Amino acid sequence: MNVRPWFDLARAGNFPSVVSNTLAALVLSAPVLGTWPAAGTLALAAFAGCLIYAGGATFNDVADAAFDAKHRPERVIPRGVISRATAAWVATAQMVLGLVLLFWAGASPVWALALVAVILAYDWIHKRWIGSVVLMAGCRVLLALTIASLPGQHVAPALAWWLGVLFVYIVTLSLIARWEYKPGAPAAKLGRAVGRLLAFIPLVDAAALLVVGAWMPALACAIAVPLGRWAQRLAAAT
């Protein structure tokens, strides 16, 4: 069975940055600021985050099927490798499982459901509204806030500052990505630039962790950058 099309739909090339965001959220919301989270908590939160990310990315291609048929015919759904209906069912399963894991771990249902709602809103309107870049950034922020709502975690000033910087970074990245489809734009060059910016998201996490003296978590986030570049060679990131 060829799983590559499913990883492309899920934008698995961005999973390292999701894991990095998860680690940063746990460290910056820890009872003792800067401490490494329990391995089980990190693994569960990262897995749930990647599932929800995968579901949102897959739903994005479901929503964009007509647009991609014209502008991105190389993508999985326009090529007919996976049907639009099948992709929608799998995306639903991914998001539901991710939510169930977060609920089971004790995350706030309010934050978790807000995360899913913003992801779905972005998927359906992002091609029609430039302001959707705010929703895209909101997805990363809401994932972090959901993780910060796990038992024993809390929203601290360091977490808030990091989320503010992360929000601005993602908005900027998303605005650049929108230029890719403008007439006359250097699509290939912009696509490569967006891929690099996506892979560099963990540097924002690492910088925030260094500020609070969390050296080992910061190093782990920095390592996620080359891992992200490697993952982007194995599966789509944009």
Secondary structure, 3 states (H helix, E strand, C coil): CCCHHHHHHCCHHHHHHHHHHHHHHHHHCCCCCCCCCCHHHHHHHHHHHHHHHHHHHHHHHHHCHHHHHHHCCCCHHHHCCCCHHHHHHHHHHHHHHHHHHHHHHCCCHHHHHHHHHHHHHHHHHCCCCCCHHHHHHHHHHHHHHHHHCCCCCCCCHHHHHHHHHHHHHHHHHHHHHHHHHCCCCCHHHHHHHHHHHHHCHHHHHHHHHHHCCCHHHHHHHHHHHHHHHHHHHHCCCC
